[in-house]
């Protein structure tokens, strides 16, 4: 059993954004072809702590380099008031020959990287031919910071960044990080969420919202919205927009905005395509320029698996990590 600590994982992940986006693209392609097994995530909730949860994401990836594993990720939002990360995670990789666990990774960095890579991949696909001049970030945490890092790797037209958070202090700190990542960009703090939606043609939501709290009326036609946190947008706005998902069965559950839209409309006709179908060319999607396009990825465990296997293989090659030889003895 190889144990990879956070510092080990960080060392391997750093500076490889384009490689991670390609790994995510391949995983989505395999998923669209039916070459993965991705059971529904398991949500462990606590009756006396309704804001907290731990989620289990098992997955299998077929293809040329098959793998299986499980991510176990917690979300405790109050952590941020104590100066510690909201999310923490571990990932187990299992041998497909014996079924034995063969690696244990600190996975919060893997989770953030795959989320950001998925968002950047979608932004790249959905803005092809009409690149945005800027991006708005709604929610100033780790995920949106990583999304900016990954967007920078694939979209070279970003000269403006607009920032909004319910905490002005978090927004200021996030803005400073944006200026470090994009030193030539103009970074502006929005006074309201509507101002942030209206400011740019590419918008990323990454908040801890539990219920929808905003519509898309302020967004200009043709705007692409990366709805990473899944529960921000009013379901009627979802119904009136183009919608791209990673997997309809996964995203239409657990009271996401799309789940609520399905309940209101009685079906999923508002979903235009999956990102895997766009990658493989199995969906015919031509956006209406008068509509907003919303990308809502539930976050498939096979993405975590793809990056975790890559980290594990690199660690073996570099001799990084702690080898426990008697773990199963």
C-alpha positions as CSV (number, residue, x, y, z in Angstrom):
1,X,0.0,0.0,0.0
2,X,1.4,3.3,-1.1
3,X,0.3,6.3,1.1
4,X,0.5,9.7,-0.6
5,X,0.3,12.7,1.6
6,X,-1.0,16.1,0.6
7,X,2.5,17.5,-0.1
8,X,3.2,14.4,-2.3
9,X,0.1,14.9,-4.3
10,X,0.7,18.7,-4.6
11,X,4.2,18.1,-5.9
12,X,2.9,15.8,-8.7
13,X,-0.2,17.9,-9.6
14,X,1.5,21.3,-9.9
15,X,1.8,22.8,-13.4
16,X,0.0,20.1,-15.2
17,X,-3.3,21.7,-16.0
18,X,-3.4,20.8,-19.7
19,X,-2.6,17.2,-18.9
20,X,-5.4,17.0,-16.3
21,X,-7.9,18.6,-18.8
22,X,-7.0,15.9,-21.3
23,X,-7.4,13.1,-18.7
24,X,-10.9,14.5,-17.8
25,X,-11.7,14.7,-21.6
26,X,-10.8,11.1,-22.0
27,X,-12.8,10.0,-18.9
28,X,-15.9,11.8,-20.2
29,X,-15.4,10.2,-23.6
30,X,-15.2,6.7,-22.1
31,X,-18.3,7.5,-19.9
32,X,-20.3,8.5,-23.0
33,X,-19.3,5.2,-24.7
34,X,-20.5,3.1,-21.7
35,X,-16.9,2.1,-20.7
36,X,-17.2,3.2,-17.1
37,X,-19.2,2.2,-14.0
38,X,-20.2,5.1,-11.9
39,X,-22.8,4.3,-9.2
40,X,-24.7,7.1,-7.6
41,X,-22.7,8.9,-4.9
42,X,-23.5,8.0,-1.3
43,X,-24.4,11.0,0.8
44,X,-23.9,10.5,4.5
45,X,-25.8,13.3,6.4
46,X,-26.1,14.0,10.1
47,X,-29.5,14.7,11.7
48,X,-28.0,17.1,14.2
49,X,-25.6,18.8,11.7
50,X,-27.6,19.5,8.6
51,X,-25.0,21.7,7.0
52,X,-22.4,18.9,7.0
53,X,-22.0,15.8,4.9
54,X,-19.6,13.2,3.7
55,X,-19.9,11.8,0.2
56,X,-18.6,8.5,-1.2
57,X,-17.9,8.3,-5.0
58,X,-17.0,4.7,-6.2
59,X,-16.0,4.4,-9.8
60,X,-14.5,2.1,-12.5
61,X,-12.8,3.2,-15.7
62,X,-12.4,0.8,-18.6
63,X,-10.4,1.4,-21.7
64,X,-6.6,0.9,-22.2
65,X,-5.7,1.6,-18.5
66,X,-8.6,0.2,-16.4
67,X,-8.8,1.2,-12.7
68,X,-11.2,1.2,-9.8
69,X,-11.4,3.2,-6.6
70,X,-13.4,5.3,-4.2
71,X,-13.2,8.9,-3.1
72,X,-14.5,9.8,0.4
73,X,-14.9,13.5,0.7
74,X,-16.4,15.6,3.6
75,X,-17.9,19.1,3.4
76,X,-18.0,21.0,6.7
77,X,-18.7,24.6,5.7
78,X,-18.2,26.1,9.2
79,X,-14.5,25.1,9.0
80,X,-13.8,28.3,7.0
81,X,-14.6,30.3,10.1
82,X,-11.8,28.5,11.9
83,X,-9.3,29.0,9.1
84,X,-9.3,25.4,8.0
85,X,-10.5,24.0,4.6
86,X,-14.2,23.3,4.1
87,X,-13.5,20.0,2.3
88,X,-11.1,17.1,3.1
89,X,-10.9,13.8,1.2
90,X,-9.1,10.5,0.8
91,X,-9.0,8.2,-2.2
92,X,-8.4,4.5,-2.3
93,X,-7.3,2.7,-5.4
94,X,-7.9,-1.0,-5.8
95,X,-6.0,-3.6,-7.8
96,X,-8.1,-5.0,-10.6
97,X,-6.2,-8.3,-10.3
98,X,-6.7,-9.0,-6.6
99,X,-9.1,-6.4,-5.5
100,X,-6.7,-5.4,-2.7
101,X,-6.2,-1.7,-1.9
102,X,-2.9,-0.6,-3.4
103,X,-2.9,3.2,-2.8
104,X,-4.3,5.7,-0.3
105,X,-4.1,9.3,-1.4
106,X,-4.9,12.7,0.2
107,X,-7.6,13.6,-2.3
108,X,-8.8,17.2,-1.6
109,X,-6.3,18.4,-4.2
110,X,-7.3,15.7,-6.7
111,X,-10.9,16.7,-6.2
112,X,-10.3,20.4,-6.7
113,X,-8.1,19.7,-9.8
114,X,-10.6,17.4,-11.5
115,X,-13.5,19.9,-10.8
116,X,-11.4,22.8,-12.2
117,X,-10.3,20.7,-15.2
118,X,-14.0,19.8,-15.9
119,X,-15.0,23.4,-15.8
120,X,-12.2,24.5,-18.0
121,X,-12.9,21.8,-20.5
122,X,-16.6,22.8,-20.7
123,X,-15.6,26.5,-21.0
124,X,-13.3,25.6,-23.9
125,X,-15.9,23.6,-25.7
126,X,-18.8,25.9,-25.1
127,X,-17.0,29.2,-26.1
128,X,-15.2,27.8,-29.1
129,X,-15.4,30.4,-31.8
130,X,-16.6,33.2,-29.4
131,X,-14.0,33.4,-26.7
132,X,-14.9,35.6,-23.7
133,X,-12.9,38.7,-22.8
134,X,-13.4,38.1,-19.1
135,X,-14.9,35.8,-16.4
136,X,-17.0,36.4,-13.4
137,X,-16.5,34.3,-10.2
138,X,-19.4,33.9,-7.8
139,X,-18.1,32.4,-4.7
140,X,-14.5,33.1,-3.6
141,X,-13.2,29.8,-2.4
142,X,-10.6,27.1,-3.4
143,X,-12.7,25.7,-6.3
144,X,-13.1,29.0,-8.2
145,X,-9.4,29.8,-7.6
146,X,-8.5,26.5,-9.2
147,X,-10.9,27.1,-12.0
148,X,-9.2,30.4,-12.9
149,X,-5.9,28.5,-13.0
150,X,-7.3,25.9,-15.4
151,X,-9.1,28.5,-17.5
152,X,-5.8,30.3,-18.0
153,X,-4.4,27.1,-19.5
154,X,-7.0,26.9,-22.3
155,X,-8.5,30.4,-22.8
156,X,-6.0,33.1,-23.6
157,X,-8.4,36.0,-24.1
158,X,-9.2,36.7,-20.4
159,X,-8.4,40.3,-19.7
160,X,-11.0,41.0,-17.1
161,X,-12.0,39.2,-13.9
162,X,-15.1,40.1,-11.9
163,X,-15.5,38.8,-8.3
164,X,-18.4,38.5,-6.0
165,X,-18.8,36.8,-2.6
166,X,-21.2,37.4,0.3
167,X,-18.0,38.0,2.4
168,X,-16.2,41.2,1.2
169,X,-13.1,40.0,3.0
170,X,-13.0,36.8,1.0
171,X,-13.7,38.7,-2.2
172,X,-10.8,41.0,-1.5
173,X,-8.5,38.1,-0.8
174,X,-9.7,36.2,-3.9
175,X,-9.1,39.3,-6.0
176,X,-5.5,39.5,-4.9
177,X,-5.0,35.9,-5.9
178,X,-6.6,36.6,-9.3
179,X,-4.1,39.5,-9.8
180,X,-1.2,37.1,-9.1
181,X,-2.5,34.5,-11.6
182,X,-3.4,37.0,-14.3
183,X,-1.2,40.0,-13.6
184,X,-2.3,41.8,-16.8
185,X,-6.0,41.4,-16.2
186,X,-8.3,44.1,-14.7
187,X,-9.9,42.6,-11.6
188,X,-13.1,44.2,-10.3
189,X,-15.2,43.5,-7.2
190,X,-19.0,43.4,-7.9
191,X,-21.4,44.9,-5.4
192,X,-24.1,42.3,-6.2
193,X,-24.5,38.9,-7.6
194,X,-26.5,40.4,-10.5
195,X,-23.7,42.8,-11.3
196,X,-21.3,39.8,-11.5
197,X,-23.7,37.9,-13.8
198,X,-24.0,40.9,-16.1
199,X,-20.3,41.8,-16.2
200,X,-18.9,38.9,-18.2
201,X,-19.9,36.4,-20.9
202,X,-18.3,33.5,-18.8
203,X,-19.5,33.0,-15.2
204,X,-18.5,30.4,-12.7
205,X,-20.6,29.6,-9.6
206,X,-18.8,27.7,-6.8
207,X,-20.6,28.4,-3.6
208,X,-21.9,26.4,-0.7
209,X,-25.6,27.3,-1.5
210,X,-28.1,24.6,-0.4
211,X,-31.1,26.1,-2.2
212,X,-31.5,28.2,-5.4
213,X,-31.1,31.9,-4.7
214,X,-30.6,33.7,-8.0
215,X,-32.1,33.7,-11.5
216,X,-30.3,34.4,-14.8
217,X,-32.2,37.5,-15.8
218,X,-29.0,39.7,-15.4
219,X,-26.9,37.5,-17.7
220,X,-26.5,38.7,-21.3
221,X,-27.7,36.3,-24.0
222,X,-25.0,33.9,-25.1
223,X,-23.4,33.8,-21.7
224,X,-21.9,30.5,-20.6
225,X,-22.5,29.7,-16.9
226,X,-20.3,27.1,-15.2
227,X,-22.8,26.0,-12.5
228,X,-20.3,24.0,-10.4
229,X,-22.1,24.2,-7.1
230,X,-25.3,23.0,-8.7
231,X,-27.8,24.6,-6.3
232,X,-27.5,28.4,-7.0
233,X,-29.8,28.9,-10.0
234,X,-33.6,29.1,-9.9
235,X,-35.1,26.1,-11.6
236,X,-37.3,28.2,-13.9
237,X,-34.1,29.9,-15.2
238,X,-32.6,26.4,-15.7
239,X,-35.7,25.5,-17.7
240,X,-35.3,28.6,-19.9
241,X,-31.6,28.0,-20.7
242,X,-29.6,25.6,-22.7
243,X,-28.3,22.9,-20.3
244,X,-25.2,20.7,-20.7
245,X,-24.5,18.1,-18.0
246,X,-22.0,15.4,-17.2
247,X,-24.6,12.7,-16.6
248,X,-28.4,13.5,-16.4
249,X,-29.1,10.6,-14.0
250,X,-26.5,11.9,-11.5
251,X,-27.2,15.6,-11.7
252,X,-31.0,15.3,-11.4
253,X,-31.0,14.2,-7.8
254,X,-30.2,15.5,-4.3
255,X,-32.2,18.7,-4.9
256,X,-29.9,20.3,-7.4
257,X,-31.3,23.1,-9.5
258,X,-31.8,20.6,-12.3
259,X,-33.5,18.1,-10.0
260,X,-35.9,20.8,-9.0
261,X,-36.4,21.8,-12.7
262,X,-37.2,18.1,-13.5
263,X,-39.8,18.1,-10.7
264,X,-41.4,21.3,-11.9
265,X,-41.5,20.3,-15.6
266,X,-42.1,16.6,-15.2
267,X,-39.2,15.6,-17.4
268,X,-35.6,16.4,-18.6
269,X,-36.4,18.0,-22.0
270,X,-34.5,21.1,-20.8
271,X,-31.2,19.1,-20.9
272,X,-29.6,19.5,-24.4
273,X,-26.6,17.2,-24.2
274,X,-23.9,15.6,-22.0
275,X,-20.4,16.9,-22.2
276,X,-19.2,13.4,-23.2
277,X,-21.6,13.4,-26.2
278,X,-20.2,16.8,-27.3
279,X,-16.7,15.4,-27.1
280,X,-17.5,12.3,-29.0
281,X,-19.7,14.1,-31.5
282,X,-22.8,12.0,-30.7
283,X,-24.9,15.0,-29.8
284,X,-26.0,17.7,-32.2
285,X,-26.0,20.9,-30.1
286,X,-26.3,24.3,-31.8
287,X,-26.8,27.0,-29.1
288,X,-29.4,29.7,-29.6
289,X,-27.5,33.0,-29.4
290,X,-30.4,34.5,-27.4
291,X,-30.1,31.9,-24.6
292,X,-27.7,31.4,-21.7
293,X,-25.9,28.0,-21.7
294,X,-25.5,26.4,-18.3
295,X,-23.0,23.6,-17.6
296,X,-23.9,21.6,-14.5
297,X,-21.5,18.8,-13.7
298,X,-22.5,16.6,-10.8
299,X,-18.9,15.5,-10.4
300,X,-18.4,11.9,-11.6
301,X,-16.1,9.8,-9.5
302,X,-14.4,8.5,-12.6
303,X,-12.7,12.0,-13.0
304,X,-11.2,11.6,-9.5
305,X,-10.1,8.2,-10.5
306,X,-8.4,9.3,-13.7
307,X,-6.3,12.0,-11.9
308,X,-5.6,9.7,-8.9
309,X,-4.3,6.9,-11.1
310,X,-2.1,9.5,-12.8
311,X,-0.8,10.7,-9.5
312,X,-0.2,7.2,-8.2
313,X,1.7,6.2,-11.4
314,X,3.9,9.3,-11.2
315,X,4.6,8.8,-7.5
316,X,5.7,5.2,-8.2
317,X,8.1,6.5,-10.9
318,X,9.5,9.2,-8.7
319,X,9.7,7.1,-5.5
320,X,7.4,9.5,-3.7
321,X,5.2,8.5,-0.8
322,X,5.2,6.1,2.2
323,X,5.2,2.4,1.3
324,X,3.4,0.2,3.9
325,X,4.5,-3.3,3.2
326,X,2.5,-5.1,6.0
327,X,-0.9,-3.3,5.6
328,X,-2.8,-6.5,4.8
329,X,-0.6,-8.8,6.9
